[in-house]
Amino acid sequence: MTTLLFESPIFLEHKTPEGHPERADRLRALNLALEHERFQSLVRKTAEPASEDFVLLAHPEAHLRAVMKAIPEEGINQFESDTYASPASLQAALTAIGGAISAVDAVFTGEADNAFIAARPPGHHAERSKAMGFCFFNSAAIAARHAQKRHGAERIAIVDWDVHHGNGTQDIFWDDPSVLFCSTHQMPLYPGTGAKDEVGAGNVVNAPLSPETGSDHFREAFRSRVLPRVTEFRPDLIVISAGFDAHHRDPLAQLHLVADDFDWATAKLMDIAERSASNRVVSLLEGGYDLQGLAESAALHIHRLMRG
Ligand SMILES: [Zn+2]
């Protein structure tokens, strides 16, 4: 497999207040793990900022304007309860989108089989018209729309295994059967959505997991609810909202996954991508707030993308 890694120094410049879990050290920890020699064949690319037009693939212009207005000239501005903006936040969020767009282009032109975007801020909580949960723009949703618009992809499956429900992605594709959205997440937990009976136009699959459950429950949910639906959907592209906060060390949730679970789930999705999507997988970093749990899990995930 040819795997691209999209990164950018701007992702370290998006500042949150001292003690905030979504912090630049997350990417520093991941970068350290990726220094291991087994990542030598990983092709590293610098993500470039997307033009503001790309934001409009998933958000109305008023939302873009609201985010732009929230960017302070200095210091840190509380934009929405737990979501903070610093002077570089807009550029970082646009670069996260830029990485996702370039990754989609690379897998459709054959430059790569798959790609991982090591970006922050994350995106899956951003609804059409609302920044929340540390997220401004929904990069996964924008990547899916771009694949459809630019590359003629008909069906995109977005699989979200972040421990928090991907309410933003669900909101954006709620009535769009060309995109299948599948999420495993702890429930109850922030943001409170993601019950089994939230099904959109039949294109939304929620697999909530009870607190204090671990690998067995996660894999069972994946096997019984997520994988059959993704297989049957025959996607042209699989987008992964790859959060690693279901790891047992994570401070924000109470699931007990181990790093191997993310490796396992990656392999299962790659099997489906091989059958229906010419291997195309684009994976975006979402949450993951324990530095060790994040680095170890994301490294296994990326290594699996490289090996197939
Ligand atoms: Zn999360």
Residues whose N, C-alpha, C, O or C-beta is under 5 A from the ligand:
A	BS01	ZN	D162 V163 H164 G243 D245 G287
